[in-house]
């Protein structure tokens, strides 16, 4: 059985997918689970986790920005990337 908590932490890294993690597990354990079963075990584990993150703050004191993936390039005068 793969370490599901480890898989969950690794999936938070940029560009990491379940497919890449499965390939790593199969290289370490050639007779391990197939991709479908691997994903099913992870999904069952993920359903047990709490999806909320409580943050206490004074209204207007902080700004929260949420984005996924790589950042967008910023262009300055003359279209040069900064």
PDB file of N, CA, C and O in Angstrom:
ATOM      1  N   UNK A   1       0.856  -1.177   0.000  1.00  0.00           N
ATOM      2  CA  UNK A   1       0.000   0.000   0.000  1.00  0.00           C
ATOM      3  C   UNK A   1       0.902   1.241   0.000  1.00  0.00           C
ATOM      4  O   UNK A   1       1.797   1.340   0.840  1.00  0.00           O
ATOM      5  N   UNK A   2       0.688   2.186  -0.920  1.00  0.00           N
ATOM      6  CA  UNK A   2       1.514   3.396  -0.941  1.00  0.00           C
ATOM      7  C   UNK A   2       1.222   4.290   0.261  1.00  0.00           C
ATOM      8  O   UNK A   2       0.139   4.224   0.842  1.00  0.00           O
ATOM      9  N   UNK A   3       2.176   5.112   0.625  1.00  0.00           N
ATOM     10  CA  UNK A   3       2.004   6.068   1.719  1.00  0.00           C
ATOM     11  C   UNK A   3       1.133   7.214   1.198  1.00  0.00           C
ATOM     12  O   UNK A   3       1.623   8.110   0.511  1.00  0.00           O
ATOM     13  N   UNK A   4      -0.134   7.178   1.524  1.00  0.00           N
ATOM     14  CA  UNK A   4      -1.095   8.127   0.962  1.00  0.00           C
ATOM     15  C   UNK A   4      -0.882   9.552   1.468  1.00  0.00           C
ATOM     16  O   UNK A   4      -1.124  10.504   0.727  1.00  0.00           O
ATOM     17  N   UNK A   5      -0.442   9.717   2.697  1.00  0.00           N
ATOM     18  CA  UNK A   5      -0.156  11.057   3.217  1.00  0.00           C
ATOM     19  C   UNK A   5       1.016  11.677   2.446  1.00  0.00           C
ATOM     20  O   UNK A   5       1.009  12.871   2.148  1.00  0.00           O
ATOM     21  N   UNK A   6       2.010  10.861   2.132  1.00  0.00           N
ATOM     22  CA  UNK A   6       3.145  11.333   1.333  1.00  0.00           C
ATOM     23  C   UNK A   6       2.673  11.746  -0.058  1.00  0.00           C
ATOM     24  O   UNK A   6       3.072  12.797  -0.561  1.00  0.00           O
ATOM     25  N   UNK A   7       1.836  10.935  -0.677  1.00  0.00           N
ATOM     26  CA  UNK A   7       1.311  11.276  -2.006  1.00  0.00           C
ATOM     27  C   UNK A   7       0.563  12.605  -1.971  1.00  0.00           C
ATOM     28  O   UNK A   7       0.700  13.430  -2.874  1.00  0.00           O
ATOM     29  N   UNK A   8      -0.224  12.801  -0.924  1.00  0.00           N
ATOM     30  CA  UNK A   8      -1.000  14.044  -0.802  1.00  0.00           C
ATOM     31  C   UNK A   8      -0.076  15.261  -0.695  1.00  0.00           C
ATOM     32  O   UNK A   8      -0.333  16.293  -1.314  1.00  0.00           O
ATOM     33  N   UNK A   9       0.993  15.138   0.088  1.00  0.00           N
ATOM     34  CA  UNK A   9       1.957  16.248   0.210  1.00  0.00           C
ATOM     35  C   UNK A   9       2.664  16.507  -1.123  1.00  0.00           C
ATOM     36  O   UNK A   9       2.867  17.659  -1.507  1.00  0.00           O
ATOM     37  N   UNK A  10       3.035  15.445  -1.821  1.00  0.00           N
ATOM     38  CA  UNK A  10       3.743  15.588  -3.085  1.00  0.00           C
ATOM     39  C   UNK A  10       2.864  16.237  -4.156  1.00  0.00           C
ATOM     40  O   UNK A  10       3.368  16.973  -5.003  1.00  0.00           O
ATOM     41  N   UNK A  11       1.568  15.973  -4.127  1.00  0.00           N
ATOM     42  CA  UNK A  11       0.666  16.553  -5.120  1.00  0.00           C
ATOM     43  C   UNK A  11       0.547  18.071  -4.994  1.00  0.00           C
ATOM     44  O   UNK A  11       0.070  18.732  -5.916  1.00  0.00           O
ATOM     45  N   UNK A  12       0.971  18.622  -3.874  1.00  0.00           N
ATOM     46  CA  UNK A  12       0.941  20.079  -3.687  1.00  0.00           C
ATOM     47  C   UNK A  12       2.091  20.761  -4.422  1.00  0.00           C
ATOM     48  O   UNK A  12       2.073  21.980  -4.591  1.00  0.00           O
ATOM     49  N   UNK A  13       3.084  20.001  -4.858  1.00  0.00           N
ATOM     50  CA  UNK A  13       4.223  20.578  -5.576  1.00  0.00           C
ATOM     51  C   UNK A  13       3.799  20.951  -6.992  1.00  0.00           C
ATOM     52  O   UNK A  13       2.930  20.294  -7.567  1.00  0.00           O
ATOM     53  N   UNK A  14       4.399  21.994  -7.563  1.00  0.00           N
ATOM     54  CA  UNK A  14       4.051  22.395  -8.930  1.00  0.00           C
ATOM     55  C   UNK A  14       4.335  21.282  -9.946  1.00  0.00           C
ATOM     56  O   UNK A  14       5.359  20.604  -9.865  1.00  0.00           O
ATOM     57  N   UNK A  15       3.436  21.108 -10.880  1.00  0.00           N
ATOM     58  CA  UNK A  15       3.575  20.175 -11.997  1.00  0.00           C
ATOM     59  C   UNK A  15       3.577  18.704 -11.577  1.00  0.00           C
ATOM     60  O   UNK A  15       3.962  17.850 -12.375  1.00  0.00           O
ATOM     61  N   UNK A  16       3.164  18.387 -10.365  1.00  0.00           N
ATOM     62  CA  UNK A  16       3.122  16.996  -9.904  1.00  0.00           C
ATOM     63  C   UNK A  16       1.732  16.436 -10.171  1.00  0.00           C
ATOM     64  O   UNK A  16       0.728  17.102  -9.914  1.00  0.00           O
ATOM     65  N   UNK A  17       1.676  15.229 -10.680  1.00  0.00           N
ATOM     66  CA  UNK A  17       0.399  14.579 -10.974  1.00  0.00           C
ATOM     67  C   UNK A  17       0.381  13.180 -10.364  1.00  0.00           C
ATOM     68  O   UNK A  17       1.419  12.635  -9.988  1.00  0.00           O
ATOM     69  N   UNK A  18      -0.826  12.611 -10.275  1.00  0.00           N
ATOM     70  CA  UNK A  18      -0.937  11.238  -9.797  1.00  0.00           C
ATOM     71  C   UNK A  18      -0.221  10.275 -10.736  1.00  0.00           C
ATOM     72  O   UNK A  18       0.338   9.271 -10.295  1.00  0.00           O
ATOM     73  N   UNK A  19      -0.238  10.579 -12.017  1.00  0.00           N
ATOM     74  CA  UNK A  19       0.443   9.711 -12.993  1.00  0.00           C
ATOM     75  C   UNK A  19       1.946   9.659 -12.709  1.00  0.00           C
ATOM     76  O   UNK A  19       2.544   8.583 -12.733  1.00  0.00           O
ATOM     77  N   UNK A  20       2.557  10.811 -12.442  1.00  0.00           N
ATOM     78  CA  UNK A  20       3.996  10.829 -12.137  1.00  0.00           C
ATOM     79  C   UNK A  20       4.288  10.067 -10.851  1.00  0.00           C
ATOM     80  O   UNK A  20       5.270   9.328 -10.779  1.00  0.00           O
ATOM     81  N   UNK A  21       3.451  10.239  -9.840  1.00  0.00           N
ATOM     82  CA  UNK A  21       3.652   9.531  -8.579  1.00  0.00           C
ATOM     83  C   UNK A  21       3.475   8.023  -8.772  1.00  0.00           C
ATOM     84  O   UNK A  21       4.208   7.225  -8.186  1.00  0.00           O
ATOM     85  N   UNK A  22       2.509   7.646  -9.588  1.00  0.00           N
ATOM     86  CA  UNK A  22       2.293   6.221  -9.852  1.00  0.00           C
ATOM     87  C   UNK A  22       3.508   5.610 -10.557  1.00  0.00           C
ATOM     88  O   UNK A  22       3.939   4.507 -10.222  1.00  0.00           O
ATOM     89  N   UNK A  23       4.054   6.337 -11.537  1.00  0.00           N
ATOM     90  CA  UNK A  23       5.238   5.841 -12.250  1.00  0.00           C
ATOM     91  C   UNK A  23       6.390   5.632 -11.266  1.00  0.00           C
ATOM     92  O   UNK A  23       7.094   4.625 -11.337  1.00  0.00           O
ATOM     93  N   UNK A  24       6.583   6.581 -10.350  1.00  0.00           N
ATOM     94  CA  UNK A  24       7.643   6.425  -9.342  1.00  0.00           C
ATOM     95  C   UNK A  24       7.395   5.196  -8.476  1.00  0.00           C
ATOM     96  O   UNK A  24       8.322   4.444  -8.176  1.00  0.00           O
ATOM     97  N   UNK A  25       6.150   4.995  -8.077  1.00  0.00           N
ATOM     98  CA  UNK A  25       5.823   3.827  -7.239  1.00  0.00           C
ATOM     99  C   UNK A  25       6.039   2.523  -8.005  1.00  0.00           C
ATOM    100  O   UNK A  25       6.530   1.543  -7.445  1.00  0.00           O
ATOM    101  N   UNK A  26       5.667   2.515  -9.294  1.00  0.00           N
ATOM    102  CA  UNK A  26       5.844   1.303 -10.095  1.00  0.00           C
ATOM    103  C   UNK A  26       7.316   0.993 -10.307  1.00  0.00           C
ATOM    104  O   UNK A  26       7.694  -0.177 -10.370  1.00  0.00           O
ATOM    105  N   UNK A  27       8.155   2.018 -10.419  1.00  0.00           N
ATOM    106  CA  UNK A  27       9.595   1.774 -10.562  1.00  0.00           C
ATOM    107  C   UNK A  27      10.156   1.151  -9.294  1.00  0.00           C
ATOM    108  O   UNK A  27      11.025   0.280  -9.351  1.00  0.00           O
ATOM    109  N   UNK A  28       9.652   1.603  -8.143  1.00  0.00           N
ATOM    110  CA  UNK A  28      10.117   1.049  -6.864  1.00  0.00           C
ATOM    111  C   UNK A  28       9.515  -0.329  -6.592  1.00  0.00           C
ATOM    112  O   UNK A  28      10.163  -1.182  -5.985  1.00  0.00           O
ATOM    113  N   UNK A  29       8.263  -0.550  -7.045  1.00  0.00           N
ATOM    114  CA  UNK A  29       7.551  -1.812  -6.806  1.00  0.00           C
ATOM    115  C   UNK A  29       6.904  -2.263  -8.121  1.00  0.00           C
ATOM    116  O   UNK A  29       5.728  -1.983  -8.351  1.00  0.00           O
ATOM    117  N   UNK A  30       7.651  -2.955  -8.982  1.00  0.00           N
ATOM    118  CA  UNK A  30       7.136  -3.335 -10.308  1.00  0.00           C
ATOM    119  C   UNK A  30       5.856  -4.164 -10.274  1.00  0.00           C
ATOM    120  O   UNK A  30       5.071  -4.123 -11.222  1.00  0.00           O
ATOM    121  N   UNK A  31       5.636  -4.910  -9.205  1.00  0.00           N
ATOM    122  CA  UNK A  31       4.422  -5.723  -9.110  1.00  0.00           C
ATOM    123  C   UNK A  31       3.332  -5.015  -8.303  1.00  0.00           C
ATOM    124  O   UNK A  31       2.411  -5.662  -7.804  1.00  0.00           O
ATOM    125  N   UNK A  32       3.434  -3.692  -8.175  1.00  0.00           N
ATOM    126  CA  UNK A  32       2.480  -2.906  -7.387  1.00  0.00           C
ATOM    127  C   UNK A  32       1.151  -2.711  -8.096  1.00  0.00           C
ATOM    128  O   UNK A  32       0.855  -3.378  -9.087  1.00  0.00           O
ATOM    129  N   UNK A  33       0.368  -1.798  -7.581  1.00  0.00           N
ATOM    130  CA  UNK A  33      -0.969  -1.525  -8.101  1.00  0.00           C
ATOM    131  C   UNK A  33      -0.923  -0.936  -9.501  1.00  0.00           C
ATOM    132  O   UNK A  33       0.036  -0.261  -9.877  1.00  0.00           O
ATOM    133  N   UNK A  34      -1.986  -1.205 -10.274  1.00  0.00           N
ATOM    134  CA  UNK A  34      -2.169  -0.545 -11.556  1.00  0.00           C
ATOM    135  C   UNK A  34      -2.603   0.892 -11.304  1.00  0.00           C
ATOM    136  O   UNK A  34      -2.935   1.257 -10.176  1.00  0.00           O
ATOM    137  N   UNK A  35      -2.598   1.699 -12.344  1.00  0.00           N
ATOM    138  CA  UNK A  35      -2.895   3.124 -12.208  1.00  0.00           C
ATOM    139  C   UNK A  35      -4.313   3.365 -11.669  1.00  0.00           C
ATOM    140  O   UNK A  35      -4.506   4.221 -10.806  1.00  0.00           O
ATOM    141  N   UNK A  36      -5.296   2.623 -12.170  1.00  0.00           N
ATOM    142  CA  UNK A  36      -6.682   2.826 -11.742  1.00  0.00           C
ATOM    143  C   UNK A  36      -6.844   2.536 -10.253  1.00  0.00           C
ATOM    144  O   UNK A  36      -7.476   3.313  -9.537  1.00  0.00           O
ATOM    145  N   UNK A  37      -6.286   1.439  -9.788  1.00  0.00           N
ATOM    146  CA  UNK A  37      -6.402   1.083  -8.370  1.00  0.00           C
ATOM    147  C   UNK A  37      -5.629   2.075  -7.502  1.00  0.00           C
ATOM    148  O   UNK A  37      -6.086   2.451  -6.422  1.00  0.00           O
ATOM    149  N   UNK A  38      -4.472   2.492  -7.973  1.00  0.00           N
ATOM    150  CA  UNK A  38      -3.659   3.482  -7.273  1.00  0.00           C
ATOM    151  C   UNK A  38      -4.470   4.766  -7.060  1.00  0.00           C
ATOM    152  O   UNK A  38      -4.504   5.306  -5.955  1.00  0.00           O
ATOM    153  N   UNK A  39      -5.121   5.248  -8.123  1.00  0.00           N
ATOM    154  CA  UNK A  39      -5.934   6.472  -8.039  1.00  0.00           C
ATOM    155  C   UNK A  39      -7.135   6.275  -7.108  1.00  0.00           C
ATOM    156  O   UNK A  39      -7.501   7.182  -6.362  1.00  0.00           O
ATOM    157  N   UNK A  40      -7.739   5.102  -7.155  1.00  0.00           N
ATOM    158  CA  UNK A  40      -8.902   4.828  -6.296  1.00  0.00           C
ATOM    159  C   UNK A  40      -8.510   4.885  -4.820  1.00  0.00           C
ATOM    160  O   UNK A  40      -9.226   5.477  -4.012  1.00  0.00           O
ATOM    161  N   UNK A  41      -7.388   4.281  -4.468  1.00  0.00           N
ATOM    162  CA  UNK A  41      -6.937   4.338  -3.066  1.00  0.00           C
ATOM    163  C   UNK A  41      -6.647   5.779  -2.653  1.00  0.00           C
ATOM    164  O   UNK A  41      -6.982   6.186  -1.541  1.00  0.00           O
ATOM    165  N   UNK A  42      -6.029   6.547  -3.539  1.00  0.00           N
ATOM    166  CA  UNK A  42      -5.750   7.954  -3.193  1.00  0.00           C
ATOM    167  C   UNK A  42      -7.054   8.736  -3.029  1.00  0.00           C
ATOM    168  O   UNK A  42      -7.185   9.514  -2.084  1.00  0.00           O
ATOM    169  N   UNK A  43      -8.008   8.547  -3.923  1.00  0.00           N
ATOM    170  CA  UNK A  43      -9.285   9.285  -3.831  1.00  0.00           C
ATOM    171  C   UNK A  43     -10.036   8.948  -2.555  1.00  0.00           C
ATOM    172  O   UNK A  43     -10.633   9.828  -1.934  1.00  0.00           O
ATOM    173  N   UNK A  44     -10.012   7.692  -2.162  1.00  0.00           N
ATOM    174  CA  UNK A  44     -10.655   7.309  -0.891  1.00  0.00           C
ATOM    175  C   UNK A  44      -9.990   8.018   0.286  1.00  0.00           C
ATOM    176  O   UNK A  44     -10.666   8.480   1.205  1.00  0.00           O
ATOM    177  N   UNK A  45      -8.665   8.099   0.252  1.00  0.00           N
ATOM    178  CA  UNK A  45      -7.926   8.803   1.302  1.00  0.00           C
ATOM    179  C   UNK A  45      -8.271  10.288   1.289  1.00  0.00           C
ATOM    180  O   UNK A  45      -8.512  10.879   2.342  1.00  0.00           O
ATOM    181  N   UNK A  46      -8.295  10.894   0.105  1.00  0.00           N
ATOM    182  CA  UNK A  46      -8.542  12.336  -0.015  1.00  0.00           C
ATOM    183  C   UNK A  46      -9.937  12.710   0.504  1.00  0.00           C
ATOM    184  O   UNK A  46     -10.123  13.812   1.021  1.00  0.00           O
ATOM    185  N   UNK A  47     -10.903  11.818   0.375  1.00  0.00           N
ATOM    186  CA  UNK A  47     -12.261  12.108   0.879  1.00  0.00           C
ATOM    187  C   UNK A  47     -12.311  12.187   2.401  1.00  0.00           C
ATOM    188  O   UNK A  47     -13.246  12.765   2.955  1.00  0.00           O
ATOM    189  N   UNK A  48     -11.330  11.620   3.078  1.00  0.00           N
ATOM    190  CA  UNK A  48     -11.320  11.655   4.547  1.00  0.00           C
ATOM    191  C   UNK A  48     -10.726  12.952   5.088  1.00  0.00           C
ATOM    192  O   UNK A  48     -10.811  13.215   6.288  1.00  0.00           O
ATOM    193  N   UNK A  49     -10.125  13.768   4.215  1.00  0.00           N
ATOM    194  CA  UNK A  49      -9.471  15.002   4.653  1.00  0.00           C
ATOM    195  C   UNK A  49     -10.479  16.145   4.727  1.00  0.00           C
ATOM    196  O   UNK A  49     -11.446  16.180   3.966  1.00  0.00           O
ATOM    197  N   UNK A  50     -10.251  17.064   5.634  1.00  0.00           N
ATOM    198  CA  UNK A  50     -11.117  18.228   5.773  1.00  0.00           C
ATOM    199  C   UNK A  50     -10.769  19.257   4.689  1.00  0.00           C
ATOM    200  O   UNK A  50      -9.601  19.617   4.537  1.00  0.00           O
ATOM    201  N   UNK A  51     -11.771  19.734   3.934  1.00  0.00           N
ATOM    202  CA  UNK A  51     -11.487  20.687   2.856  1.00  0.00           C
ATOM    203  C   UNK A  51     -11.420  22.145   3.317  1.00  0.00           C
ATOM    204  O   UNK A  51     -11.221  23.040   2.496  1.00  0.00           O
ATOM    205  N   UNK A  52     -11.583  22.394   4.610  1.00  0.00           N
ATOM    206  CA  UNK A  52     -11.611  23.779   5.083  1.00  0.00           C
ATOM    207  C   UNK A  52     -10.288  24.187   5.714  1.00  0.00           C
ATOM    208  O   UNK A  52      -9.550  23.353   6.239  1.00  0.00           O
ATOM    209  N   UNK A  53     -10.004  25.476   5.654  1.00  0.00           N
ATOM    210  CA  UNK A  53      -8.823  26.033   6.295  1.00  0.00           C
ATOM    211  C   UNK A  53      -9.263  27.336   6.958  1.00  0.00           C
ATOM    212  O   UNK A  53      -9.455  28.345   6.279  1.00  0.00           O
ATOM    213  N   UNK A  54      -9.416  27.317   8.237  1.00  0.00           N
ATOM    214  CA  UNK A  54      -9.878  28.491   8.970  1.00  0.00           C
ATOM    215  C   UNK A  54      -8.720  29.442   9.207  1.00  0.00           C
ATOM    216  O   UNK A  54      -7.642  29.031   9.638  1.00  0.00           O
ATOM    217  N   UNK A  55      -8.951  30.723   8.920  1.00  0.00           N
ATOM    218  CA  UNK A  55      -7.949  31.747   9.175  1.00  0.00           C
ATOM    219  C   UNK A  55      -8.637  32.915   9.877  1.00  0.00           C
ATOM    220  O   UNK A  55      -9.598  33.487   9.362  1.00  0.00           O
ATOM    221  N   UNK A  56      -8.140  33.252  11.039  1.00  0.00           N
ATOM    222  CA  UNK A  56      -8.697  34.391  11.775  1.00  0.00           C
ATOM    223  C   UNK A  56      -7.930  35.639  11.386  1.00  0.00           C
ATOM    224  O   UNK A  56      -6.700  35.665  11.431  1.00  0.00           O
ATOM    225  N   UNK A  57      -8.672  36.685  11.000  1.00  0.00           N
ATOM    226  CA  UNK A  57      -8.041  37.949  10.634  1.00  0.00           C
ATOM    227  C   UNK A  57      -9.074  39.062  10.735  1.00  0.00           C
ATOM    228  O   UNK A  57     -10.279  38.828  10.648  1.00  0.00           O
ATOM    229  N   UNK A  58      -8.574  40.270  10.920  1.00  0.00           N
ATOM    230  CA  UNK A  58      -9.434  41.440  10.968  1.00  0.00           C
ATOM    231  C   UNK A  58      -9.811  41.792   9.530  1.00  0.00           C
ATOM    232  O   UNK A  58      -8.949  41.824   8.651  1.00  0.00           O
ATOM    233  N   UNK A  59     -11.085  42.055   9.289  1.00  0.00           N
ATOM    234  CA  UNK A  59     -11.547  42.382   7.942  1.00  0.00           C
ATOM    235  C   UNK A  59     -10.773  43.576   7.388  1.00  0.00           C
ATOM    236  O   UNK A  59     -10.653  44.605   8.053  1.00  0.00           O
ATOM    237  N   UNK A  60     -10.253  43.436   6.179  1.00  0.00           N
ATOM    238  CA  UNK A  60      -9.520  44.510   5.521  1.00  0.00           C
ATOM    239  C   UNK A  60      -8.051  44.595   5.896  1.00  0.00           C
ATOM    240  O   UNK A  60      -7.319  45.394   5.312  1.00  0.00           O
ATOM    241  N   UNK A  61      -7.595  43.792   6.858  1.00  0.00           N
ATOM    242  CA  UNK A  61      -6.203  43.855   7.304  1.00  0.00           C
ATOM    243  C   UNK A  61      -5.269  43.060   6.383  1.00  0.00           C
ATOM    244  O   UNK A  61      -4.071  43.338   6.333  1.00  0.00           O
ATOM    245  N   UNK A  62      -5.801  42.091   5.668  1.00  0.00           N
ATOM    246  CA  UNK A  62      -4.990  41.242   4.796  1.00  0.00           C
ATOM    247  C   UNK A  62      -5.677  41.090   3.445  1.00  0.00           C
ATOM    248  O   UNK A  62      -6.891  41.251   3.320  1.00  0.00           O
ATOM    249  N   UNK A  63      -4.870  40.777   2.445  1.00  0.00           N
ATOM    250  CA  UNK A  63      -5.388  40.454   1.127  1.00  0.00           C
ATOM    251  C   UNK A  63      -4.983  39.023   0.812  1.00  0.00           C
ATOM    252  O   UNK A  63      -3.824  38.648   0.986  1.00  0.00           O
ATOM    253  N   UNK A  64      -5.932  38.229   0.351  1.00  0.00           N
ATOM    254  CA  UNK A  64      -5.660  36.842   0.007  1.00  0.00           C
ATOM    255  C   UNK A  64      -5.770  36.683  -1.497  1.00  0.00           C
ATOM    256  O   UNK A  64      -6.743  37.123  -2.109  1.00  0.00           O
ATOM    257  N   UNK A  65      -4.765  36.050  -2.090  1.00  0.00           N
ATOM    258  CA  UNK A  65      -4.753  35.798  -3.525  1.00  0.00           C
ATOM    259  C   UNK A  65      -4.596  34.299  -3.717  1.00  0.00           C
ATOM    260  O   UNK A  65      -3.728  33.673  -3.109  1.00  0.00           O
ATOM    261  N   UNK A  66      -5.432  33.734  -4.556  1.00  0.00           N
ATOM    262  CA  UNK A  66      -5.375  32.304  -4.824  1.00  0.00           C
ATOM    263  C   UNK A  66      -5.193  32.103  -6.318  1.00  0.00           C
ATOM    264  O   UNK A  66      -5.990  32.605  -7.111  1.00  0.00           O
ATOM    265  N   UNK A  67      -4.160  31.377  -6.713  1.00  0.00           N
ATOM    266  CA  UNK A  67      -3.942  31.074  -8.121  1.00  0.00           C
ATOM    267  C   UNK A  67      -3.283  29.712  -8.230  1.00  0.00           C
ATOM    268  O   UNK A  67      -2.666  29.224  -7.283  1.00  0.00           O
ATOM    269  N   UNK A  68      -3.420  29.115  -9.384  1.00  0.00           N
ATOM    270  CA  UNK A  68      -2.826  27.805  -9.615  1.00  0.00           C
ATOM    271  C   UNK A  68      -1.884  27.887 -10.806  1.00  0.00           C
ATOM    272  O   UNK A  68      -2.107  28.672 -11.727  1.00  0.00           O
ATOM    273  N   UNK A  69      -0.856  27.097 -10.787  1.00  0.00           N
ATOM    274  CA  UNK A  69       0.055  27.023 -11.918  1.00  0.00           C
ATOM    275  C   UNK A  69       1.175  28.035 -11.852  1.00  0.00           C
ATOM    276  O   UNK A  69       1.426  28.646 -10.813  1.00  0.00           O
ATOM    277  N   UNK A  70       1.842  28.201 -12.974  1.00  0.00           N
ATOM    278  CA  UNK A  70       2.951  29.138 -13.070  1.00  0.00           C
ATOM    279  C   UNK A  70       2.424  30.565 -13.081  1.00  0.00           C
ATOM    280  O   UNK A  70       1.308  30.817 -13.536  1.00  0.00           O
ATOM    281  N   UNK A  71       3.216  31.485 -12.585  1.00  0.00           N
ATOM    282  CA  UNK A  71       2.837  32.894 -12.600  1.00  0.00           C
ATOM    283  C   UNK A  71       2.860  33.455 -14.007  1.00  0.00           C
ATOM    284  O   UNK A  71       3.509  32.898 -14.893  1.00  0.00           O
ATOM    285  N   UNK A  72       2.159  34.545 -14.212  1.00  0.00           N
ATOM    286  CA  UNK A  72       2.133  35.190 -15.510  1.00  0.00           C
ATOM    287  C   UNK A  72       3.336  36.108 -15.653  1.00  0.00           C
ATOM    288  O   UNK A  72       3.751  36.731 -14.676  1.00  0.00           O
ATOM    289  N   UNK A  73       3.903  36.203 -16.850  1.00  0.00           N
ATOM    290  CA  UNK A  73       5.032  37.122 -17.039  1.00  0.00           C
ATOM    291  C   UNK A  73       4.547  38.573 -16.955  1.00  0.00           C
ATOM    292  O   UNK A  73       3.432  38.885 -17.373  1.00  0.00           O
ATOM    293  N   UNK A  74       5.378  39.439 -16.420  1.00  0.00           N
ATOM    294  CA  UNK A  74       5.056  40.859 -16.308  1.00  0.00           C
ATOM    295  C   UNK A  74       5.916  41.602 -17.317  1.00  0.00           C
ATOM    296  O   UNK A  74       7.141  41.476 -17.323  1.00  0.00           O
ATOM    297  N   UNK A  75       5.267  42.364 -18.156  1.00  0.00           N
ATOM    298  CA  UNK A  75       5.953  43.108 -19.208  1.00  0.00           C
ATOM    299  C   UNK A  75       6.024  44.573 -18.846  1.00  0.00           C
ATOM    300  O   UNK A  75       5.049  45.146 -18.360  1.00  0.00           O
ATOM    301  N   UNK A  76       7.180  45.188 -19.082  1.00  0.00           N
ATOM    302  CA  UNK A  76       7.367  46.608 -18.828  1.00  0.00           C
ATOM    303  C   UNK A  76       7.498  47.365 -20.127  1.00  0.00           C
ATOM    304  O   UNK A  76       7.146  46.848 -21.187  1.00  0.00           O
ATOM    305  N   UNK A  77       7.998  48.579 -20.058  1.00  0.00           N
ATOM    306  CA  UNK A  77       8.190  49.370 -21.270  1.00  0.00           C
ATOM    307  C   UNK A  77       9.068  48.618 -22.270  1.00  0.00           C
ATOM    308  O   UNK A  77      10.080  48.023 -21.898  1.00  0.00           O
ATOM    309  N   UNK A  78       8.674  48.651 -23.528  1.00  0.00           N
ATOM    310  CA  UNK A  78       9.446  47.951 -24.555  1.00  0.00           C
ATOM    311  C   UNK A  78       9.188  46.439 -24.561  1.00  0.00           C
ATOM    312  O   UNK A  78       9.924  45.699 -25.213  1.00  0.00           O
ATOM    313  N   UNK A  79       8.166  45.970 -23.854  1.00  0.00           N
ATOM    314  CA  UNK A  79       7.790  44.553 -23.789  1.00  0.00           C
ATOM    315  C   UNK A  79       8.908  43.664 -23.280  1.00  0.00           C
ATOM    316  O   UNK A  79       9.048  42.533 -23.745  1.00  0.00           O
ATOM    317  N   UNK A  80       9.699  44.138 -22.347  1.00  0.00           N
ATOM    318  CA  UNK A  80      10.754  43.326 -21.729  1.00  0.00           C
ATOM    319  C   UNK A  80      10.183  42.677 -20.481  1.00  0.00           C
ATOM    320  O   UNK A  80       9.478  43.323 -19.705  1.00  0.00           O
ATOM    321  N   UNK A  81      10.482  41.415 -20.290  1.00  0.00           N
ATOM    322  CA  UNK A  81      10.010  40.701 -19.110  1.00  0.00           C
ATOM    323  C   UNK A  81      10.792  41.164 -17.898  1.00  0.00           C
ATOM    324  O   UNK A  81      12.022  41.219 -17.924  1.00  0.00           O
ATOM    325  N   UNK A  82      10.075  41.497 -16.836  1.00  0.00           N
ATOM    326  CA  UNK A  82      10.722  41.909 -15.591  1.00  0.00           C
ATOM    327  C   UNK A  82      10.848  40.764 -14.654  1.00  0.00           C
ATOM    328  O   UNK A  82      11.370  40.924 -13.550  1.00  0.00           O
TER     329      UNK A  82
END
